[in-house]
Amino acid sequence: MATDENETGGVAAAACGCGVDHAADAEGRHAVGVDEGVKDRNLKRLRRIEGQIRGLQRMVEEDRYCADILTQISSVHEALRSVGRELVRNHLKHCAAAAIRSDEPASAEKMYDELVDMMFKHVR
């Protein structure tokens, strides 16, 4: 299996480390493994972020001071980065490790391409 490029010019996603290729249906792809503690922490963070977003909406509706709104936006950005770090760690620990350790060299190559693409797309 060679690395494929999709219609947008990006690298096609690697098959899930479990060996099932869900690339045709992105909604059907699942992580190889998820630590329950990490999942719970991420869900709590995301709920907190949801509340922060609602607070930002109220601040804008109430014509609050711009610098105060921007401070809250920075807090939301950092909270999202925190969730992203946890997800990247989980992806490396489970999905990427499984694909790289697999007996199929093409699976590892696709995962390397996916990781590089992910780093350039999400690390800004």
Stockholm file with secondary structure:
# STOCKHOLM 1.0

chainA/1-124         MATDENETGGVAAAACGCGVDHAADAEGRHAVGVDEGVKDRNLKRLRRIEGQIRGLQRMVEEDRYCADILTQISSVHEALRSVGRELVRNHLKHCAAAAIRSDEPASAEKMYDELVDMMFKHVR
#=GR chainA/1-124 SS CCCCBCTTSSBCCCCCTTSCCCTTCGGGCCCSCCCHHHHHHHHHHHHHHHHHHHHHHHHHHTTCCHHHHHHHHHHHHHHHHHHHHHHHHHIIIIIIHHHHHSSCHHHHHHHHHHHHHHHHHHCC
#=GC SS_cons         CCCCBCTTSSBCCCCCTTSCCCTTCGGGCCCSCCCHHHHHHHHHHHHHHHHHHHHHHHHHHTTCCHHHHHHHHHHHHHHHHHHHHHHHHHIIIIIIHHHHHSSCHHHHHHHHHHHHHHHHHHCC
//
